[in-house]
């Protein structure tokens, strides 16, 4: 490594392609090393064809050095070597000293090396390796914020049950069976012989402790009365009221079962970065270079075919231009492009907890200032939304959403609004992490309000502070992505999730109606009836101007038409489920 550092100094001092007279003493002074070591360094550089060293004998004759590479050339070579040695962080650091042109060259080379998704065979191990920008993963199920967090949690942990999107049913996971006679008392029966990654046996007590911890969350604290463990493989939940969809709550990523002994030993902060679960993959490396998952050989279920997953921590500079969690482009012509719509939506909430929005007429007037099409005009890969569900958006008309333009002449609208609004409107923009937020959307809203003479202030609202601080804002600009169990995601969005619509509804009649209808959904045993209740509730929220839907996100993803790895495909969120990949030949 010291040789390479010396080479970098030489390329910085001597220009490329010119014969320069020098001396061992001069090079020794430049490299801060002994004349003897200088000769070894120069010999190394000559062997690597990085330079030519001509030492001529005779009085008055001086050695000559000719650099075959520039500093940029050398940094490029060295960065490529670091990547090939899996020292990715070193490679990216080297590129910080390179010119912008060479940084772009390296980016093009780096992305091509992986074709963005790369399968390798190493020592009879099937390895899945790909670059991924660093999002500051939080892998404690209780505190997960983003789809990236949830994706990793899905691989490392297990839940009592899993939701199968193809059959639209729950399937066994840690629990092989579950039952309830009254919708209040639920019994879950665990498989035997389940172990966490650190070797401890998973029992009903781990389930109880995990859920006692989760009862801090809004979603669970109003549902569970108490939990008992009749045996080491039986868990009994007693709920506050009838809830026939309760088992579906337990398929959420937040309901993953964790070993409390590890959590207590290392603390929550450390557990977020180095989690221990019972899932098909265990985390073995999490550093500046990569995140490594390795197949858990003692997994109680079906072992994953892929032995190892290496996720390369890639700086923003080397991301693809595509808006995807993966640095995704078509690796070759065997892959075909597929445009998909992400279920969920961006929206504006009107908070009737404030004096401005507590009046339905004022909410209505503000709503008339907002033009949905202007949000799509400024943002690519988005389509108009009229619901959280894309299918429902397609069937809803602009009339059902209150119209697409002001129903009052602009002058009349300004006059009415100015009589009702006597201070700047406070807008909260949802923030998931430092570089993932809805401020650009809030700024489009701010400009539309400004056009009618309405002043506003935008402030970032971290999702973890939503319940504490939302009461201070008139409008909330945010978005949610629905999970695979869409119905449960919608129920959670209304009451109990990280971003809960109910927190913006304090008007007694509407809030009572919301809670009543949610309870009805939980008491129904048929999904069709639950969906009918939900759609009527969503209609009410729109017509009473509590929510205004803006857009659905779309993604362009690629699927292999003919590939020797089966199930190597990306879902609508650009993620690969490592558990499903298998090899044909």
ROZA-922794 format. One record per residue (C-alpha): x, y, z. Coordinates in steps of 0.2 Angstrom, whole numbers, plus 5000, padded with zeros to 4 digits. Example, Ala and Ser with C-alpha at 12.3 -4.5 7.8 and 13.67 -1.06 7.14 Angstrom:
<atoms>
506249785039/506849955036/
</atoms>
This chain:
<atoms>
500050005000/501450125004/502150094986/500450154979/500550314990/502250344984/501750324966/500350454969/501550574975/502650544959/501250574947/500750734956/502550804955/503150744938/502150774922/501550624911/502550584896/504050694898/505850644902/506350734918/508150744925/508150714943/509150624956/508950484970/509150624983/507750734975/506550584974/507050534992/506650714998/504950704989/504450544996/505150565013/506150405013/507950335012/508850334996/508950144997/507050134999/506850254984/507750134973/506549994978/505050114975/505650154957/505949974953/504149934958/503450074947/504550024933/503949844934/502149904935/502450004919/501950164929/503550244925/505250224917/506850254926/508450284917/510050284927/511550324917/513350314923/514650444920/515150614927/513850744924/512550624919/510950624929/509550494930/507950534921/506150484926/504650474914/502950454921/501850344910/500250394919/499550554925/498850584943/497150554936/497650394927/498450334942/496950364954/495850284941/496950124940/497050124959/495250144962/494850004950/496049884959/495249934976/493449884969/494149724963/494849694980/493149734988/493949894996/492550004990/492650145002/494450164998/494050174979/492750304982/493950404993/495250394980/494050474967/493750624978/495550684973/495150654954/494550774942/492650784938/493050704921/493850554929/492550534942/491250514928/492350394919/492450294935/490650304938/490350234920/491550094923/490950054941/489150034935/489649924921/490649804932/489049754941/487749774927/486849844943/486449664947/487849534947/487849354951/489549274955/490149104960/491549094973/492148944982/490548854977/489548994985/488149084975/488449264979/487249404974/488249574974/487549744969/487849934972/486650024983/486750204989/486950225008/485250265016/485750245034/484850085037/483850065053/483649875055/482749875072/480949825067/480149945079/481050095072/481050055054/480650215043/480850175025/480550035012/482450005013/482349965031/480849855029/481649755015/483149715026/482049665041/481149545029/482749455026/483449455044/481849425055/480349325055/478549365060/477249245067/476349245050/476749305033/475549395020/475549305003/475149434990/474749304976/473449214987/472949364997/473049255012/474049235028/475249095028/476249015043/477949075048/478549055066/476749005070/476148845061/474348885066/473249015075/471449025080/470049125089/468249085093/467749265097/468949385088/469649445105/470649295112/471949235099/473049085101/474649065090/475648895090/477448905087/478548785077/479748685088/481648695085/481748885080/483348975084/484049145083/485649185074/486649185090/486049015094/484649045107/483048945105/481549055101/480049025112/478349105116/479249215129/480249295115/478549335106/477849405122/479349515126/479349575108/477549625108/477649705125/478949815118/477949845102/476449905113/477250075113/476750095095/475150175091/474650025080/474749895095/474449995111/472550015108/472349835102/473149715115/472549705133/473749575138/474849425132/475149265141/476149105137/475248945141/476748845135/478448875127/477648855110/475948945113/475549125114/473849195119/473349375115/471849455123/471249605114/470249755120/468849725107/468449605092/469649615078/469649485065/471049565055/472249555070/473249415063/473649525048/474449655060/475649515065/476349505047/476949685047/478849705047/478649805064/477949635072/479549545069/480149435084/481849495091/482949415105/482749535119/484349465128/485349535113/484449705113/484749725132/486549685130/487049795115/485649935117/484449995104/485650105094/486849965091/485449845087/484849955073/486449935064/486849755070/485249665072/485049475076/483449385071/482949215066/482649245047/483449155032/484849275032/486049345046/486949505045/488849465046/489649635040/489049815041/490449935038/490950085026/491249955012/489749845012/488249755021/488449565020/487049445023/487449255024/486149115023/485749055040/486148865040/485048825055/483548915048/481948825053/481148845036/481648825018/483448875016/483849015003/484748964988/485849114987/487249095000/487849275002/487249444998/488449584997/487749764996/489049884991/488850055000/488950174986/489050364987/487750474979/488950534966/488950354958/487150324958/486250294942/485150434936/483650324938/482550354953/482650184961/483350104976/484450004965/485650084953/484650004940/484749994921/484449854909/486049734910/485749664893/484449634879/483749484888/482949594901/481349684896/480649854903/479149864914/478250024920/477349994936/476350114948/476850114966/475350084977/475150224989/475150414986/475750584990/474450694998/473950855008/473150835025/472050975032/472250985051/470651035059/471551055076/472051225070/470951375070/471251395051/470751225046/469351185059/468051265048/467551155033/467251305022/469051365025/469751195020/468651205005/469351375000/471151325002/470751164993/470151264978/471851354977/472751184974/472851114956/473450934955/474150944938/475451074943/476250944954/476450814940/477050954929/478650984940/478950804944/479350664932/478750484934/477150534944/475350524939/473850604946/473050514962/471250514968/471550384981/472850284989/472550144977/473050164958/471550064952/470350174962/471250334955/470850274938/469050254941/468750414951/468450574941/469050754944/467250794949/467250674964/468850754970/468050924970/468550984953/470251024945/470051214945/469351344956/467551344957/467551534962/468251674952/469951714957/469551884964/468051814975/469151674981/470551794987/469251904996/468451755005/470051675010/470851845016/469251865027/469551695035/471451685036/472451815046/474151735047/475351635037/474851455034/476051325042/476451185031/477351025038/478350935025/478650745029/480450695032/480950515032/482850555033/483950705029/483950675010/482150595009/480750715011/479250805003/479950985004/479951004985/478050954984/477751074999/478551214989/477451184974/475951204986/476751364993/476851434976/475051404972/474451484988/475651634985/474751654968/473151704978/474051814990/474151675004/475751675014/476451515021/477851445030/478651275027/479451165040/480150995040/479250865051/480250705054/479150555054/479650505072/478950675078/477350665069/476150625084/477050755095/477050905083/475750885069/474550985080/475551145077/475251135058/473851185047/474351075032/475350915031/476250865014/476750685014/476650515006/476450335010/476850175001/475650035004/476349865010/475949705001/474349685012/473549845005/471949835016/472949825032/474049965026/472550075023/471850035040/473450085048/473650245038/471950295045/472350255063/473950195071/475350205058/476850315058/475850445048/474050435054/472650525046/471650525062/472850645070/472250785059/470350745063/469750825079/468050875074/466950765085/465750705072/466950655059/468150575072/466750475079/466250415062/468050365057/468350265073/466650185071/466950135053/468650065058/467949955071/466649895059/468049845047/468849745061/467249655066/466849605048/467549435043/467349465024/468649565015/467349625002/466349705015/467949785023/468349865006/466649935004/466750015021/468550085017/468050165001/466550255009/467650315022/468950375010/467550465000/467050555016/468750615020/468950685002/467150765002/467450855019/469150915013/470250825025/471350745012/471850794994/472750664984/474150724973/475050584964/475650404963/477450364959/477950264944/479450154942/480350084926/481049914931/481849774922/481449584922/482449454914/481649354900/482949214900/484149204914/484949054923/484349124940/482549104943/481449234952/482849364949/481649514947/481249674955/479549714963/478649884960/479849964973/481449904965/481849774977/482349594976/481849464988/483449364991/482449224998/481649184982/483149184970/483649004964/484848944950/484348844935/486048784930/
</atoms>
